Amino acid sequence: MTAGIHHVSAIAGPAARNVAFYTTVLGLRLVKKTVNFDDSGAYHLYYGDETGTPGSLITFFPWENVAPGRLGIGETQETAYRVPQGAIGYWTHRFIDKGVDHQPLERRFGETVLPFRDPDGTRLALVAVPGIEAEPAYADGGVPAEHALRGLHSVSLLLEEVGPTGAILTDVLGFAQTASEGFLTRYQSGATVGGIVDIRAVGDFLKPRQGGGSVHHVAFRAADDAAQAAMVRRLVDNHGIDTTEQQDRNYFRSVYFREPGHVLFEIATDIPGFTIDETPAELGGSLKLPARFEPFRQRIEAALPPLHPGRTGGGVRSAFEDVADADYGGSD
Ligand code: ZN
């Protein structure tokens, strides 16, 4: 069975700053540039590996003047990426060099973890995973292949209690509880990328305020429509939870539901994937719109902010430097 995280979707501030950070600093590929299907005035940007494999994807809804979010109970606390064990030193230096807000190395479940934040304060981490050096990596983003990110490692959810959400992960989404340490309970799906969900159960805590730096939802994988329908049936029959109707997101088909710990979950199909409207070489190259928005393309494009302000032929790197000078840092 296909299981694991499909993508994580978060809320960001200025789109150009978001692009610069995820492509130039983290070395991910912008695999799809489209609009928020529920708000065509805003981008929806997808970053992943070379072809946007499920489990490699983080996506953003950037709004230029978004108010910062505040983490609270019932939210995704952190999104972590896998890197080769030998790459942690490289990344620590890179974060210092680029002025990226990061914390000292931590140990979790025997793994070395480097927590950091993007310019919006989104909580991220790199986790050193032994033995993955030979896995394919996207290296055209300026980070050498030996150090490049190898897809999502995990998300951690900040919840009041473990049990009810754990039941959804194990009974519906294909995970099994495998370990616990301190406040953390670990669930694993067996998938190489995006295979881990950690629940951090802290009892009563602040309510969240969604905004810049907040994760909007976590999407889990279903191989196809039939697998998704089976998961929806289990949600209804075993847990009394209804989902939305299936929604066509062009690159996958989705249902959404609020899990018992209040985090918004999505179940997204692996099919058809990102090469449905661009070739692998073209991915992320032009603004793609769902068919119903095509008649309004001119108006939509005119209303969207530029993704590379200050770009004067120096490429994405100089765009990042410009943006960095203007408003990067002090994100806490
Ligand atoms: Zn989604």
Boltz pocket constraint, residues with backbone or C-beta under 6 A from the ligand:
constraints:
  - pocket:
      binder: B
      contacts: [[A, 7], [A, 9], [A, 217], [A, 219], [A, 266]]
      max_distance: 6.0
